[in-house]
Amino acid sequence: MKAENELKDQINDERAYITLEGDDGSKHECEILDVFEFNDKEYVILIKLEENSEEADNENSRLVIMRLIRKGNESTFQTIEDDDEFEAVMEHIEAFAKASEEEELGL
């Protein structure tokens, strides 16, 4: 997908950041780590850039996976509400990470 590749190129060329706003109105600055397609939908992996907090010490609490919705030139990040969808996406990410690690190790 051309738009996905353009966003990936932007991420690879320079760091891409967004600000997420929580339900409670809190704002979190995040760096976009990756954009990928799975089951005909786009997803994004973000990491919260928390400084001076307990979250900064726990990488798992800093990672955020969201659905990416594109309409024209606009991109919207949407929370994955469905538990089955979220679990399937996590399994996909874990399998990809494991395969990448094995490839790096030459296995």
N, C-alpha and C positions, 0 to 999 in steps of 0.2 A: 504494500500500500504506500503510495507516494507520500501522503501526509505523514504517515508513521515514520517513514525514512527521513523526511525533512526534520521532524522533531528529534529523532535519534541523532541525526547529524548535528543539530544545535546542541544537544546534550553532550555529545562527544567533543565538539569544538569549544564549548564554553559551558560553565555551570549554569543550569537553568533552575530558577527558584520560583516558588509560588507561596502565597500566604493563605492558609486554611483558617476558617473561622468555625469554632466549635459551637455546639448548641447553646452553651452558656455564654457565648459572646467572646470567649477567649480566642486569641489569634496565635497561630503557630507558623513560623517561617519554616519552609521545607525545601529541600533540594530534590529535584527529580533525578532518580537514579536510572530508571529504565522505563520504556514503553514497550508493550508486547501485545500480541493478538492471541486470544484463546477462545475457542468455541464461537467464532465469528463476532467477538466483542473485543474492544481494546481496553487494556488495563495499564495502570501506572504504579510504579513502586517509588515511594517517597521516603525520605528520612527527615524527621523533625530536627531542626537545628537548635536544640535547647541548650542554653548555657546556664550554669549555676543552678542546676536543679537535680533532683534524684533521677529524673528521666534521662539525663545526660549520661549517667553511668550504666544504664540498661539499654543496650542497642535494640532488643526486642520490643521494648515499649516505644522506641523511636521510629520503627518502621511502620509505614502506612501503605496499604494496598487499596486502590480505588478504581472504579470503572471510569473510563475516559469517553465522554460523549462529544462528538464533533458535529457542529452545524455551521457550514460555511467556514468562515475564518475564526469562529468562536469555539473554544474548548471548555468543557465543564467537567469537573471532577465530582463523581457521585459515590457516596458510600454504598458498599455492597451489603444490602439488607438481608438477602436470602442466605441462610446458613449453608445450604447445600452448594450454592454457587461459590461462596467464599471458601469452603473446604476444598472444592474442586480446583479453584485458582491456586490455593496454597499448595496442594499436591503437585500441580503443574510447576510451580516455582521451585519447590523442593527437588523434583525430578530433574529440572533443568540445572539447578545448582550442583546436584550430585554428578550429573553427566559432565558438566564443565570442569568440576574438580578432578574427575577421573581422567579427562582429556589432558589437563595440565600435568597430571602425574604420569601420563603415558600408559594408563591402564587400559 
